[in-house]
Amino acid sequence: MARKLLAAMVCVLALAGCGGGSDDMEATTEGPAWNHDPADATAGPGAWGQIDESFAQCLTGDSQSPVDIAETIPTDLPELEFNYPPTPFVVTNTGHVIEASLPDASNLTLTIENAEYRLVHFQFHAPSEHTLDGDSYEAEVQLVHRSADGELAVVAILLEPSGLPSPLIDQVIERAPGDAGEEVEFDEAPSALELLLEFEPPRAVIDDYSTYRGSLTMPGCTEGVRWIVLPDILVIRQYSVERLHELIAGFPGYDGYANNNRPTRRSTVGKSSEATSARTAPRPTRAP
């Protein structure tokens, strides 16, 4: 079982993003070619917004993700209620990420106040996309949830290697297919939340986290995404980190480039619910 390596972070509320659809929620090998290599001036992150009209927000959006969580203000946030019963899933090499997709009929949910979001898939990025005070981590798993009206809530968990394995994460990465478009089925797996976090399955409540409004981190960078960054750094095997980079290097069009993180776009800037303009504030020691 994974162990917690970092004390809880403060709660934050950052700049709200514009509304947007979710057509680009899942990366695929179809459509315009792009990659994560910043040195690639025609297909890398710096060029995404000019590759295709549907990618325009990657360039023009004003609430893009990922971010460096640095400047924060304390605020009262609603509890996160997870209900993740055991369910089968399919792990796919999309050509941009390793992604575990849940069946359409599954009912793994995240509830925030009166809003319910269903877990659609979780995916891996190495190194991490979000950073804490400028510090990057070896990898990040993002749990993508969607409400009935199409709003996305993505839970980000930062990962570091250790001798203590994380059974689910390690198994998914180590069994992930090496070729883009291929998939592997996982039968009636234990609860994802049970294995990702040290909670009693299948239900758990979290009241300590960071949150902001941003975008998807892959083209077309759709804004209006509700990001939730959990405070605890989880551990995976060093081999799993190395395997992730090996898989990424083999993605079509990556030409051996072994990372699939989008560079951070900005630091989180605190904003109260009543404010009409953003203001920065020193990082508090604890949220109320």
C-alpha positions as CSV (number, residue, x, y, z in Angstrom):
1,M,0.0,0.0,0.0
2,A,1.3,3.4,-0.9
3,R,2.6,5.6,1.9
4,K,2.2,9.4,2.3
5,L,5.4,11.3,1.9
6,L,4.4,14.9,2.3
7,A,2.3,16.7,4.9
8,A,-1.0,18.2,3.8
9,M,-1.0,21.4,1.8
10,V,-3.2,24.4,2.3
11,C,-6.4,24.8,0.4
12,V,-6.4,27.4,-2.4
13,L,-8.9,28.9,-4.8
14,A,-7.5,30.3,-8.0
15,L,-8.5,32.1,-11.1
16,A,-11.7,30.8,-12.7
17,G,-11.4,29.6,-16.3
18,C,-13.8,30.1,-19.2
19,G,-16.4,27.5,-20.1
20,G,-15.5,24.8,-22.6
21,G,-16.4,21.4,-24.0
22,S,-14.8,18.1,-23.4
23,D,-14.2,16.8,-26.9
24,D,-10.5,16.7,-26.3
25,M,-10.7,15.0,-23.0
26,E,-9.1,11.8,-24.3
27,A,-5.9,11.7,-26.3
28,T,-5.9,9.5,-29.4
29,T,-3.5,8.7,-32.2
30,E,-5.9,10.2,-34.7
31,G,-6.1,13.8,-35.9
32,P,-3.3,16.4,-36.2
33,A,0.2,15.3,-35.1
34,W,1.6,16.7,-31.9
35,N,4.0,15.8,-29.1
36,H,5.3,17.0,-25.8
37,D,8.8,17.9,-26.8
38,P,9.4,21.6,-26.1
39,A,12.3,21.6,-28.6
40,D,10.0,20.6,-31.5
41,A,9.0,24.0,-33.0
42,T,6.3,22.5,-35.2
43,A,4.6,19.8,-33.0
44,G,5.7,20.6,-29.4
45,P,3.8,22.4,-26.7
46,G,4.8,25.8,-28.0
47,A,3.3,25.1,-31.4
48,W,0.0,23.4,-30.3
49,G,-2.1,26.5,-30.7
50,Q,-1.1,26.8,-34.3
51,I,-1.4,23.2,-35.4
52,D,-5.2,23.1,-35.8
53,E,-8.2,25.4,-35.3
54,S,-9.4,23.0,-32.6
55,F,-6.2,23.6,-30.6
56,A,-6.5,27.4,-30.6
57,Q,-7.1,27.7,-26.8
58,C,-3.6,26.2,-26.2
59,L,-2.3,29.6,-27.5
60,T,-5.2,32.0,-26.7
61,G,-6.6,30.6,-23.5
62,D,-6.1,32.7,-20.3
63,S,-6.6,29.9,-17.7
64,Q,-4.4,27.2,-19.0
65,S,-3.0,24.2,-17.1
66,P,-0.9,22.8,-15.5
67,V,0.2,25.4,-13.0
68,D,2.8,25.8,-10.3
69,I,1.0,25.9,-6.9
70,A,2.9,28.7,-5.2
71,E,1.0,31.8,-4.2
72,T,-2.1,30.9,-2.3
73,I,-4.8,32.2,0.1
74,P,-6.8,30.1,2.6
75,T,-10.4,29.6,1.9
76,D,-13.2,27.2,3.0
77,L,-13.7,24.5,0.4
78,P,-16.4,21.8,0.2
79,E,-15.6,18.2,1.1
80,L,-14.8,15.8,-1.7
81,E,-16.7,12.5,-1.4
82,F,-15.3,9.6,-3.4
83,N,-17.3,6.4,-4.0
84,Y,-15.1,4.0,-5.9
85,P,-16.4,0.5,-5.8
86,P,-14.3,-2.3,-7.6
87,T,-14.8,-2.3,-11.3
88,P,-13.0,-3.7,-14.4
89,F,-11.2,-1.2,-16.7
90,V,-9.1,-1.1,-19.9
91,V,-5.6,0.3,-20.1
92,T,-4.7,1.9,-23.5
93,N,-1.6,3.3,-25.0
94,T,-3.1,6.4,-26.7
95,G,0.1,7.5,-28.3
96,H,0.3,10.5,-25.8
97,V,-0.5,8.9,-22.4
98,I,-1.1,5.6,-20.7
99,E,-4.8,5.7,-19.9
100,A,-7.1,3.5,-17.9
101,S,-10.7,3.8,-19.0
102,L,-13.7,2.8,-17.0
103,P,-16.8,1.2,-18.6
104,D,-19.7,3.6,-19.6
105,A,-21.9,1.6,-17.2
106,S,-19.5,2.0,-14.2
107,N,-20.5,4.3,-11.3
108,L,-17.3,5.5,-9.6
109,T,-18.2,9.0,-8.5
110,L,-16.8,12.1,-7.0
111,T,-19.3,14.4,-5.3
112,I,-18.6,18.0,-4.5
113,E,-21.5,19.6,-2.6
114,N,-24.5,18.7,-4.8
115,A,-22.5,18.1,-8.0
116,E,-21.7,14.5,-8.9
117,Y,-18.9,13.5,-11.4
118,R,-18.3,10.0,-12.8
119,L,-14.8,8.7,-13.1
120,V,-14.2,8.3,-16.8
121,H,-10.5,7.4,-16.9
122,F,-7.2,8.0,-15.2
123,Q,-3.9,8.7,-17.0
124,F,-0.2,9.1,-16.3
125,H,2.3,11.9,-17.0
126,A,6.0,11.8,-16.4
127,P,7.4,13.9,-15.0
128,S,4.6,15.6,-13.1
129,E,2.6,18.4,-14.9
130,H,1.8,20.3,-11.7
131,T,4.6,21.6,-9.5
132,L,4.7,22.7,-5.9
133,D,6.7,25.9,-5.3
134,G,8.6,25.1,-8.5
135,D,9.4,21.6,-7.5
136,S,8.5,18.9,-10.1
137,Y,7.9,15.2,-9.2
138,E,8.7,12.0,-11.0
139,A,5.2,11.4,-12.3
140,E,1.5,12.4,-11.9
141,V,-1.7,10.5,-12.1
142,Q,-4.8,12.4,-13.2
143,L,-8.3,11.0,-12.4
144,V,-10.7,12.6,-14.9
145,H,-14.4,12.9,-13.8
146,R,-17.3,14.2,-15.9
147,S,-20.7,15.4,-14.7
148,A,-24.0,14.7,-16.5
149,D,-23.8,18.2,-18.0
150,G,-20.3,17.7,-19.3
151,E,-18.3,19.6,-16.7
152,L,-14.9,18.1,-15.9
153,A,-13.3,17.7,-12.5
154,V,-9.7,16.3,-12.6
155,V,-8.0,15.0,-9.4
156,A,-4.2,15.2,-9.7
157,I,-1.9,13.1,-7.5
158,L,1.9,13.5,-7.5
159,L,4.1,10.4,-7.6
160,E,7.6,9.7,-6.4
161,P,9.6,6.4,-6.5
162,S,10.2,4.4,-3.4
163,G,10.9,0.8,-2.3
164,L,7.3,0.6,-1.2
165,P,5.1,-0.4,-4.2
166,S,1.7,1.0,-5.1
167,P,0.0,-2.2,-6.3
168,L,-2.5,-0.6,-8.7
169,I,-0.3,2.0,-10.2
170,D,2.7,-0.3,-10.6
171,Q,0.5,-3.0,-12.2
172,V,-1.1,-0.7,-14.7
173,I,2.2,0.8,-15.8
174,E,4.0,-2.5,-16.0
175,R,1.2,-4.2,-18.0
176,A,0.5,-1.2,-20.3
177,P,0.9,-2.0,-24.0
178,G,4.0,-0.7,-25.8
179,D,2.3,0.1,-29.1
180,A,-0.1,3.0,-29.6
181,G,-3.7,1.9,-30.0
182,E,-3.3,-1.3,-28.1
183,E,-5.1,-2.1,-24.9
184,V,-5.0,-4.5,-21.9
185,E,-8.1,-5.5,-19.9
186,F,-8.1,-5.5,-16.1
187,D,-10.8,-7.7,-14.6
188,E,-12.7,-6.6,-11.6
189,A,-9.8,-4.7,-10.1
190,P,-9.7,-3.6,-6.4
191,S,-11.0,-0.1,-5.8
192,A,-8.8,2.4,-7.5
193,L,-9.1,4.8,-4.6
194,E,-8.3,2.0,-2.1
195,L,-5.0,1.4,-3.8
196,L,-4.2,5.0,-4.7
197,L,-4.9,6.4,-1.2
198,E,-5.0,5.0,2.3
199,F,-8.7,5.1,2.8
200,E,-11.3,2.5,3.8
201,P,-13.0,1.5,0.5
202,P,-15.1,2.2,-1.3
203,R,-16.1,5.6,0.1
204,A,-13.8,8.3,1.3
205,V,-14.1,12.0,2.2
206,I,-11.3,14.6,1.7
207,D,-11.4,18.1,3.1
208,D,-7.8,19.2,2.5
209,Y,-6.8,19.9,-1.1
210,S,-5.8,22.6,-3.5
211,T,-8.2,23.7,-6.3
212,Y,-8.3,26.1,-9.3
213,R,-10.1,26.5,-12.6
214,G,-7.9,25.7,-15.6
215,S,-7.8,23.6,-18.7
216,L,-7.0,20.2,-20.1
217,T,-3.2,19.8,-20.5
218,M,-3.3,18.3,-24.0
219,P,-4.7,19.7,-27.2
220,G,-7.2,21.3,-27.6
221,C,-6.5,22.6,-24.1
222,T,-10.2,23.2,-23.4
223,E,-10.8,25.6,-20.4
224,G,-13.4,25.4,-17.7
225,V,-11.9,22.3,-16.0
226,R,-12.1,22.0,-12.2
227,W,-8.7,20.9,-11.0
228,I,-8.1,19.3,-7.6
229,V,-4.6,18.6,-6.4
230,L,-4.4,16.3,-3.5
231,P,-1.8,17.1,-0.8
232,D,-0.1,13.7,-0.4
233,I,2.8,12.5,-2.5
234,L,2.3,8.8,-3.3
235,V,5.0,6.3,-4.1
236,I,5.5,3.9,-6.9
237,R,8.4,1.6,-7.9
238,Q,11.4,3.1,-9.6
239,Y,10.9,0.6,-12.3
240,S,7.5,2.0,-13.0
241,V,8.9,5.4,-13.5
242,E,11.5,4.1,-15.9
243,R,8.8,2.1,-17.7
244,L,6.6,5.1,-18.1
245,H,9.5,7.0,-19.8
246,E,10.3,4.0,-22.0
247,L,6.6,3.9,-23.2
248,I,6.5,7.6,-23.8
249,A,9.7,7.5,-25.9
250,G,8.0,5.0,-28.1
251,F,4.9,7.2,-28.8
252,P,4.5,8.0,-32.5
253,G,6.1,11.2,-33.5
254,Y,8.0,11.5,-30.2
255,D,11.3,10.3,-31.8
256,G,12.6,9.0,-28.5
257,Y,11.6,12.0,-26.4
258,A,10.7,10.4,-23.1
259,N,8.5,13.0,-21.3
260,N,4.8,13.7,-21.7
261,N,4.3,16.7,-19.4
262,R,3.1,20.1,-20.6
263,P,5.2,22.8,-19.0
264,T,3.5,24.9,-16.3
265,R,1.6,27.9,-17.6
266,R,1.5,30.1,-14.5
267,S,1.5,30.2,-10.8
268,T,-1.8,29.8,-9.0
269,V,-3.0,33.2,-7.8
270,G,-5.5,33.5,-5.0
271,K,-8.9,35.0,-5.6
272,S,-11.7,35.4,-3.1
273,S,-15.3,34.6,-4.3
274,E,-16.3,38.2,-4.0
275,A,-13.3,39.7,-5.7
276,T,-13.6,41.3,-9.1
277,S,-9.9,41.2,-9.8
278,A,-7.1,38.8,-8.8
279,R,-4.7,39.5,-6.0
280,T,-1.7,37.7,-4.8
281,A,-1.2,36.7,-1.2
282,P,1.6,35.0,0.8
283,R,1.2,31.3,1.2
284,P,-0.6,30.6,4.5
285,T,0.5,27.8,6.8
286,R,-2.9,26.3,7.0
287,A,-6.4,26.7,5.6
288,P,-9.2,27.4,8.1
